[in-house]
Amino acid sequence: MNKYAVIIALGLLAFISTNFSKEVVVPQNKNIDYTKMKTAHFAGGCFWGVEHLFEKQAGVKDVISGYMGGHKENPDYYGVIKGDTGHVETVEVIYDPSEISYESLAKLFFEIHDSTQKNGQGPDIGSQYLSVVFYNNEEEKKITEKLIDILKSKGIDVATTLKSTKDTPFYAAEGYHQNYYIRTGKSPYCHVYKKIFD
């Protein structure tokens, strides 16, 4: 085997292990003190766009794309998109509650996706793309219900469902899904910010 073949083989191996790794690593330069952080979980269609727009929000320290709400342990992307696992594409938002409230995050969630779409999000059709808020406690549930009531009072037919995180673990998606738009330089195709709340 000549040296060029070896270089190509090693490069291909490095590419696969780096970009398609299931492991999610928080970059060291973020210096996140997780003891002071809280997490919130939102599903609003393709997680690439939801992740991208949440990461722009002040007070949000990191966003991880993943899967939630299904019946299979350790789901993978292909099982989820085939609808075999019952999961929806979800983002885990890691935020500093001293800088931003859960209510502000929930408002942003409703302002970056179409909460009225019942069969997916934009061109992405299927149960894995449904709109879901996974709440951690009764306070988060009440806040979300209040926001949905406000939307309904504006004539918005909300299809978003609420589910407890109890017994519903969050599974991080494969490495190549993380920070997708930052890495590729592309723009979200079905998520855009639209102000709804006063």
Backbone as a ProteinNet text record, in pm:
[ID]
protein_1_A
[PRIMARY]
MNKYAVIIALGLLAFISTNFSKEVVVPQNKNIDYTKMKTAHFAGGCFWGVEHLFEKQAGVKDVISGYMGGHKENPDYYGVIKGDTGHVETVEVIYDPSEISYESLAKLFFEIHDSTQKNGQGPDIGSQYLSVVFYNNEEEKKITEKLIDILKSKGIDVATTLKSTKDTPFYAAEGYHQNYYIRTGKSPYCHVYKKIFD
[TERTIARY]
85.5	0	89.6	64.6	151.3	112.6	198.5	179.2	54.8	14.1	-105.7	-232.1	-233.3	-347.3	-358.8	-243.8	-243.1	-294.5	-248.3	-292.5	-442.6	-491.6	-636	-714.9	-665.9	-735.8	-740.5	-628	-624	-713.5	-712.6	-798.6	-945.4	-981.8	-1120.2	-1160.7	-1073.5	-1100.7	-1119.4	-1034.1	-1045.4	-1175.9	-1213.1	-1337.6	-1458.4	-1462.1	-1576.3	-1583.4	-1468.8	-1471.1	-1499.8	-1462.9	-1486.7	-1626.5	-1668.2	-1792.9	-1915	-1896	-2010.2	-2011	-1935.4	-1931.7	-2061.4	-2111.4	-2232.3	-2200.7	-2074.7	-2035	-2052.5	-2108	-2123.9	-2029.2	-1938.1	-1839.5	-1861.1	-1878.4	-1890.9	-1752.4	-1733.5	-1600.8	-1549.1	-1421.3	-1360.4	-1367.6	-1366.8	-1364	-1496.3	-1600.6	-1728.1	-1726.3	-1644.2	-1632.1	-1768.1	-1851	-1985.3	-1981.4	-2033.8	-2047.2	-2186.9	-2195.5	-2325.4	-2398.8	-2329.2	-2396	-2488.8	-2467.2	-2550.9	-2649.6	-2648.2	-2732	-2860.2	-2957.7	-3079.2	-3092.7	-3177.4	-3202	-3350.2	-3379	-3515.2	-3513.4	-3625.8	-3631.5	-3749.5	-3718.5	-3820.6	-3805.1	-3918.3	-3920.3	-4005.2	-3943.1	-4014.8	-3976.2	-3976.5	-3933.7	-3786.4	-3725.2	-3583.7	-3499.9	-3423.2	-3350.6	-3239.6	-3194.8	-3088.1	-3128.1	-3247.1	-3292.3	-3325.5	-3389.1	-3425.2	-3298.9	-3201.4	-3072.1	-3007.3	-3004.1	-2936.6	-2993.4	-3125.4	-3187.6	-3180.5	-3188.6	-3172.7	-3030.4	-2932.6	-2793.4	-2762.8	-2844.1	-2824.3	-2879.8	-2954.5	-3023.1	-2928.7	-2923.1	-2842.8	-2892.4	-2799.9	-2834.5	-2832.7	-2839.1	-2829.5	-2681	-2635.2	-2493	-2457.2	-2551.4	-2528	-2661.8	-2666.3	-2785.8	-2739.6	-2802.2	-2765.9	-2886.3	-2864.8	-2969.6	-2980.7	-3103.3	-3121.8	-3262.5	-3296.2	-3423.6	-3489.3	-3622	-3693.5	-3835.2	-3892.4	-4032.9	-4067.7	-3968	-3995.6	-3989.7	-3994.5	-4000.1	-3873.8	-3779.6	-3658.1	-3540.5	-3460	-3340.5	-3232.6	-3156.9	-3044.8	-3083	-3181.6	-3222.8	-3115.2	-3117.3	-3028.3	-3112.5	-3046.2	-3115.5	-3202.9	-3150.7	-3225.6	-3349.4	-3341.1	-3460.3	-3564.3	-3518.2	-3609.1	-3679	-3603.8	-3667.3	-3759.3	-3737.4	-3828.9	-3955.2	-3955.3	-4071.9	-4080	-3969.3	-3968.6	-3954.3	-3910	-3875.1	-3974.2	-4059.3	-4154.8	-4096.9	-3969.5	-3905.8	-3936.3	-3924.1	-3928.3	-3790.9	-3753.7	-3627.1	-3641.5	-3552.3	-3563.6	-3430.5	-3435.9	-3311.8	-3311.5	-3193.8	-3172.5	-3104.6	-3174.2	-3122.8	-3062	-2933.9	-2864.5	-2853	-2915.8	-2923.3	-2895.7	-2858.5	-2831.1	-2956.9	-3025.4	-3151.5	-3133.9	-3008.8	-2986.6	-2982.1	-2973.3	-2966.9	-3093.2	-3162.7	-3283.2	-3378.9	-3506.8	-3607.8	-3657.9	-3717.2	-3779.4	-3889.7	-3964.5	-4073.7	-4021.5	-3909.1	-3850	-3807.4	-3753.9	-3715.4	-3837.6	-3943.3	-4065.9	-4128.9	-4125.5	-4175.6	-4095.9	-3962.9	-3878.5	-3911.9	-3934.5	-3970.1	-4091.7	-4195.5	-4317.1	-4296.3	-4194.6	-4169.6	-4074.2	-4016	-3921.5	-3972.9	-4094.9	-4150.3	-4301.1	-4362.2	-4506.6	-4576.8	-4626.5	-4690.3	-4827.5	-4876.7	-5009.4	-5002.1	-4883	-4872.4	-4885.2	-4978.4	-5012.1	-4937.9	-4875.1	-4816.2	-4665	-4602.4	-4458.2	-4420.5	-4319.6	-4276.9	-4224	-4290.9	-4252.6	-4263	-4158.7	-4161.6	-4131.1	-4091.3	-4057.9	-4184.5	-4234.5	-4359.7	-4332.3	-4399.6	-4384.9	-4387.6	-4413.4	-4428.7	-4300.3	-4185.6	-4057.9	-4036	-4122.6	-4107.3	-4219.2	-4293.6	-4405.1	-4356.6	-4446.7	-4417.3	-4451.7	-4350	-4368.3	-4283.4	-4341	-4263.8	-4254.6	-4133	-4109.9	-4079.8	-4172.4	-4155.9	-4094	-4012.4	-3942.8	-4023.7	-4117.9	-4193.6	-4325.5	-4408.7	-4541	-4530.9	-4428	-4412.4	-4390.3	-4302.4	-4278.6	-4404.5	-4479.1	-4603.7	-4703.3	-4717.7	-4812.7	-4770.7	-4641.2	-4591.3	-4624.5	-4599.4	-4625.9	-4775.1	-4856.9	-5002.5	-5050.3	-4992	-5028.3	-4995.7	-4878.1	-4838.1	-4928.1	-4965.2	-5056.4	-5191.8	-5239	-5365.8	-5356.7	-5241.2	-5222.1	-5227.2	-5161.3	-5161.9	-5303.8	-5376.4	-5514.6	-5601.5	-5576.3	-5653.6	-5624.8	-5510.9	-5475.5	-5527.9	-5605.3	-5660.1	-5567.1	-5461.2	-5364.1	-5405.2	-5425.3	-5469.4	-5347	-5307	-5182	-5194.3	-5099.1	-5095.6	-4989.9	-4913.1	-4805.9	-4862	-4798	-4837.7	-4735.9	-4779.8	-4693.4	-4674	-4548.1	-4516.2	-4415.3	-4430.1	-4336.6	-4205.3	-4095.9	-3965.7	-3947.1	-4039.3	-4029.1	-4035.7	-3939.7	-3930.3	-3916.3	-3871	-3850.5	-3710.6	-3610	-3473.4	-3445.7	-3351.2	-3303.1	-3179.8	-3178.9	-3063.9	-3000	-2873.7	-2803.4	-2794.8	-2812.5	-2800.9	-2654.2	-2634	-2500.6	-2422.2	-2289.9	-2204.1	-2223.6	-2253.7	-2265.4	-2391.5	-2482.3	-2601.8	-2577.5	-2474.1	-2450.5	-2394.5	-2450.1	-2404.4	-2402	-2503.7	-2506.1	-2489.5	-2566.8	-2561.5	-2433.1	-2377.6	-2249.4	-2140	-2142.2	-2038.7	-2051.6	-2174.1	-2193.4	-2204.3	-2233.6	-2251.5	-2385	-2473.3	-2606.2	-2700.9	-2823.7	-2925.6	-3045.1	-3118.1	-3237.2	-3337.9	-3393.9	-3488	-3633.7	-3660.7	-3801.5	-3818.2	-3717.2	-3727.4	-3683.3	-3765.8	-3734.1	-3800.7	-3735	-3792	-3905.1	-4018.4	-4133.3	-4193	-4186.9	-4235.3	-4385.1	-4426	-4569	-4611.3	-4526.2	-4560.8	-4519.6	-4593.1	-4562.4	-4442.2
-118.9	0	124.5	213.1	330.4	433.3	532.7	629.9	714.4	739.3	819.4	744.8	616	534.8	533.7	525.3	527.4	661.6	771	905.1	920.7	875.8	884.5	800.5	679.7	590.6	651.7	708.9	771.2	894.8	972.7	1090.9	1053.6	949.1	902.9	852.1	777.9	727.9	842.9	944.9	1061.3	1135.9	1148.2	1217.9	1145.9	1014.5	936.5	942	922.8	918.5	1055.4	1163.3	1297.1	1346.8	1340	1401.1	1313.5	1184.2	1096.5	1024.5	1074.8	1018.7	1049.6	953.5	976.6	1060.2	1061.3	1135.7	1285.8	1352.1	1496.7	1556.6	1640.9	1700.8	1851.4	1907	2051.3	2112.4	2205.7	2266.9	2326.7	2308.8	2354.8	2506.6	2580.7	2726.4	2785	2701	2752	2768.3	2688.9	2699.7	2704.4	2608.3	2605.8	2545.9	2619.2	2568.5	2507.5	2376.7	2310.7	2314.2	2339.5	2344.9	2465.3	2565.1	2685.6	2689.8	2586.7	2585.5	2504.9	2533	2452.7	2404.2	2304.4	2254.2	2262.7	2282.6	2282.6	2202	2139.2	2052.4	2090.5	2117.1	2158.8	2080.5	2039.1	1972.7	2057.3	2104.7	2191.6	2164.3	2037.7	2002.1	1966.7	1978.6	1944	2015.8	1939.6	2000.8	2094.3	2086.1	2175.7	2322.1	2355.9	2494.9	2541.9	2455.6	2491.1	2516.9	2427.9	2444.1	2576.4	2602.9	2721.2	2850.7	2860.6	2984	2998.4	2888.2	2896.5	2938	2891.9	2924.3	3072.8	3145.5	3289.7	3370.4	3304.6	3373.4	3398.4	3521.3	3553.4	3473.4	3422	3341.3	3192.7	3156.4	3015.1	2982.5	2881.2	2847.1	2737.4	2649.3	2543.8	2483.7	2426.3	2356	2226.7	2117	1985.7	1927.2	1883.9	1817.9	1672.2	1622.3	1483.7	1434	1331.6	1262.8	1243.6	1249.7	1236.7	1185.7	1123.5	1087.9	954.2	873.3	745.3	627.3	508.9	386.3	301.6	340.1	261.6	330.2	252.3	308	332.7	438.3	472.6	471.2	553	555.2	616.3	579.9	644.5	718.6	803.9	892.3	816.3	708.4	637.2	568.7	520.6	464.2	570.6	689	799.3	850.5	873.7	930.7	830.5	701.6	601.6	591.1	654.7	648.4	521.3	448	318.9	330.1	446.4	455.3	537	613.8	698.8	830.6	856.8	980.2	1096.8	1216.8	1338.7	1403.8	1471.7	1545.6	1659.9	1665.1	1755.3	1824.3	1944.8	2009.4	2022	2001.8	2027.6	2163.6	2257.4	2392.9	2406.3	2435.9	2455.8	2606.2	2654.8	2800.2	2842.2	2970	3028.6	3101.4	3050.5	3112.3	3251.5	3290.3	3426.7	3525.4	3472.5	3556.7	3550.4	3438.5	3422.5	3328.2	3356.2	3273.9	3162.1	3062.7	2954.8	3011.4	3105.8	3164.4	3230.6	3299.4	3362.2	3257.3	3146	3037.9	2978.2	2956.3	2899.1	2993.6	3123.9	3221.9	3213	3205.7	3196.1	3070.6	2961.6	2836	2855.2	2919.5	2939.9	3040.6	3124.6	3227.2	3182.6	3061.9	3016.2	2895.9	2850.8	2740.4	2758.4	2680.3	2687.6	2590.8	2643.5	2558.1	2509.2	2555.2	2512	2389.2	2355.2	2242.6	2111.1	2029.1	1906.2	1781.8	1788.4	1667.8	1675.2	1774.6	1790.2	1935.7	1976.7	2116.3	2152	2250	2288	2168.6	2145.7	2032.5	1898.2	1900.9	1776.8	1719.2	1612.9	1553	1421	1400.8	1276.4	1300.5	1194.9	1205.9	1250.8	1230.3	1270.3	1420.8	1492.7	1637.7	1716.7	1652.7	1720.7	1824.1	1913.8	2020.6	1972.8	1966.9	1917.7	2000.2	2032	2090	1982.7	1947	1852.2	1933.4	1930.5	2012.2	1930.8	1999.1	1933.7	1932.7	2025.3	2037.3	2109.3	2120.6	2182.4	2330.3	2397	2539.1	2559	2477.7	2487.7	2452.1	2353.9	2315.6	2431.4	2496.1	2607.8	2726	2752.9	2861.5	2833.5	2710.7	2673.9	2678.8	2629.7	2635	2779.4	2867.6	3009.5	3068.9	3034.8	3085.9	3031.7	2905.9	2847.2	2916.4	2947.7	3021.2	3159	3224.8	3355.7	3340.5	3237.6	3214.2	3185.9	3104.9	3074.8	3199.3	3289	3413.8	3504.4	3478.6	3553.2	3483.7	3376.2	3302.5	3198.8	3164.2	3064.9	2926.2	2834.8	2698.8	2612.4	2612.7	2548.3	2396	2331	2184.7	2127.4	2213.5	2171.2	2089.7	1978.9	1898	1915.7	1887.1	1896.2	1757.1	1724.8	1595.1	1614.9	1537.8	1543.4	1474.3	1525.7	1461.1	1338.3	1317.9	1202.2	1073.9	988.5	860.7	880.5	997.5	1025.9	1083.6	998.7	1050.2	1122.2	1213.3	1281.4	1206.8	1175.6	1110	1206.3	1236.6	1323.5	1256	1335.4	1282.9	1261.6	1196.6	1170.2	1300.7	1290.2	1408	1494.1	1432.6	1511.8	1597.6	1580.1	1665.9	1790.6	1789.5	1899.2	2022.3	2140.2	2266.7	2259.3	2198.4	2170.7	2296.2	2400.7	2520.3	2600.5	2596	2663.1	2592.4	2460.7	2383.4	2391.3	2393.9	2389	2526.6	2629.7	2763.2	2781.2	2682.8	2691.3	2765.9	2789.3	2858	2766.3	2781.4	2698.8	2710.3	2597.1	2596.8	2599.1	2573.7	2579.1	2645	2716.5	2788.5	2933	3023.3	3166.1	3233.6	3335.3	3406.5	3497.9	3487.5	3574.3	3614.4	3741.8	3788.4	3768.2	3705.2	3681.7	3745.6	3731	3780.7	3926.9	3998.4	4139.2	4151.4
0	0	0	-94.8	-101.5	4.3	22.6	130.1	110.1	-15	-40.4	2.8	-20.6	21.1	173.3	241	387.3	438.9	377.3	419.4	399.3	285.3	257	357.1	383.5	477.6	617.3	663.1	795.5	800.3	693.2	687.1	691.5	618.6	617.9	755.5	820	954.5	1053	1044.9	1133.6	1108.6	980	944.7	1003.4	985.3	1035.1	1186.7	1253.5	1399.8	1460	1392	1445.4	1415.6	1291.6	1251.3	1272.7	1278.4	1292.1	1426.6	1519.6	1654.1	1727.4	1805.1	1883.8	2007.6	2047.4	2166.6	2145	2244.9	2239.2	2341.9	2295.9	2384.3	2389.1	2510.1	2524.7	2511.9	2419.3	2402.8	2532.9	2559.7	2683.9	2700.5	2588.7	2600.4	2647.5	2656.6	2706.4	2858.1	2925.8	3071.3	3140.7	3109.5	3166.7	3307	3404.4	3540.4	3552.6	3530.8	3526.1	3659.3	3767.9	3898	3907	3821.9	3823.1	3706.8	3624.2	3504.3	3525.6	3440.7	3432.5	3288.9	3270.2	3135.2	3102.5	2974.6	2923	2793.6	2761	2643.6	2554.7	2427.5	2332.1	2201.8	2145.4	2014.9	1921.5	1814.6	1721.1	1578	1538	1403.6	1401.3	1286.3	1270.6	1376.3	1452.2	1564.2	1520.4	1396.3	1350.5	1364.8	1316	1319.5	1459.3	1538	1674.9	1756.3	1742.9	1811.6	1771.7	1642.3	1588.6	1646	1652.3	1698.8	1850.9	1923.8	2069.9	2107.3	2031.9	2065.2	2051.9	1979	1961.7	2078.8	2168.3	2277.6	2396	2441.9	2559.9	2679.7	2757.4	2874.2	2846.4	2718.4	2679.1	2663.4	2733.7	2735.2	2635.9	2609.4	2511.1	2472.4	2353.6	2306.6	2242.2	2279.6	2227.4	2154.6	2031.7	1955.1	1998.6	2004.9	2046.1	2026.1	2102.9	2086.9	2223.3	2225	2351	2325.8	2427.5	2423.5	2363	2327.6	2263.6	2358.8	2300.5	2380.4	2370.6	2285.3	2267.5	2335.6	2406.4	2468.6	2363.5	2384.2	2296	2147.5	2110.5	1969.6	1880.7	1753.8	1658.7	1555.3	1478.9	1386	1286.9	1232.5	1129.6	1185.6	1307.7	1371.2	1400.1	1441.7	1474.1	1349	1240.4	1121.4	1051.5	1075.3	1021.1	1104.6	1222.8	1309.7	1391.4	1400.9	1470.2	1621.8	1672	1813.1	1896.5	1830.3	1901.1	1949.7	1921.1	1966.5	1873.4	1928.5	1847.9	1855.5	1747.3	1749.1	1848.2	1945.1	2059.9	2084.6	2140.7	2183.9	2335.6	2392.7	2534.2	2544.7	2607.2	2623.1	2761.9	2767.9	2894.8	2914.5	3021.1	3037.6	3181	3195	3325.4	3372	3474	3518.1	3576.4	3605.6	3653.1	3536.2	3413.1	3294.4	3208.6	3211.6	3131.1	3202.3	3192.8	3259.9	3169.5	3231.3	3153.8	3065.6	3117.8	3039.5	2912.6	2921	2802.6	2700.1	2748.6	2658.1	2590.3	2667.6	2611.5	2509.4	2537.9	2440.1	2310.9	2324	2205.5	2126.1	2195	2128.4	2038	2091.2	2011.8	1898.9	1912.1	1810.7	1699.5	1713.1	1610.5	1532.3	1561.7	1483.1	1471.2	1385.6	1362.8	1457.1	1566.7	1668.1	1624.8	1509.1	1462.5	1372.9	1326	1232.6	1307.5	1262.1	1334.6	1285	1169	1110.6	1092.9	1151.6	1137.9	1151.4	1075.7	1078	939.7	877.3	742.2	649.7	569.6	476.6	542.1	669.2	740.5	802.1	742.5	785.1	857.1	969.7	1043.7	1193.1	1267.9	1413.2	1482.3	1418.6	1479.4	1474.1	1401.7	1387.2	1455.4	1543	1608.6	1709.5	1745.7	1842.3	1982.6	2068.3	2205.3	2301.3	2416.5	2526.8	2634.9	2671.8	2780.5	2906	3001.3	3121.3	3235.1	3316.8	3428.4	3557.1	3569.4	3693.7	3666.1	3769.4	3753.1	3717.9	3768.1	3736.6	3586.7	3527.1	3383.3	3304	3352.8	3286.3	3288	3402.6	3414.2	3327.3	3322.5	3238.2	3091.7	3048	2908.6	2878.7	2970.5	2951.1	2941.2	3021.3	3016.1	2879.1	2827.5	2697	2586.1	2596.6	2497.2	2502.7	2623.1	2637.2	2570.8	2585.6	2521.6	2369.1	2318.4	2174.4	2123.9	2198.5	2159.2	2161.1	2256.9	2264	2143.9	2076.8	1956.1	1830	1850	1736.5	1678.1	1751.8	1704.1	1753.7	1661.4	1692.9	1724.5	1850	1892	1891.7	1824.4	1819.4	1913.5	1976.7	2067.6	2183.2	2213.4	2328.4	2440.1	2562	2679.3	2736.6	2766.6	2825.7	2936.9	3042.8	3154.5	3117	3170.6	3148.4	3237.4	3330.5	3420.4	3337.9	3358.2	3285.7	3135.2	3093.5	2951.2	2933.6	2922.5	2913.6	2782	2787.5	2667.9	2617.8	2488.8	2427.3	2328.1	2347.2	2253.3	2117.5	2012.5	1876.4	1840.6	1730.2	1679.5	1661.9	1671	1665.8	1542.6	1427.9	1305.6	1301.8	1398.2	1406.7	1492.4	1573	1666.8	1594.4	1627.5	1568	1415.3	1359.5	1215.7	1130.8	1161.1	1076.2	1095.9	1214.6	1236.9	1157.4	1158.9	1089.6	937.7	887.8	742.8	678.1	758	702	632.9	645.8	585.5	678	631.3	710.7	730.1	842.3	865.8	751.6	712.2	600.7	644.5	771.6	814.6	951.4	997.2	1123.5	1104.4	1151.7	1144.8	1264.6	1315.4	1429.8	1384.3	1453.3	1427.2	1561.9	1595.3	1726.2	1737.4	1848.2	1872.7	2003.6	2106	2239.3	2254.9	2338.5	2364.3	2457.1
[MASK]
++++++++++++++++++++++++++++++++++++++++++++++++++++++++++++++++++++++++++++++++++++++++++++++++++++++++++++++++++++++++++++++++++++++++++++++++++++++++++++++++++++++++++++++++++++++++++++++++++++++

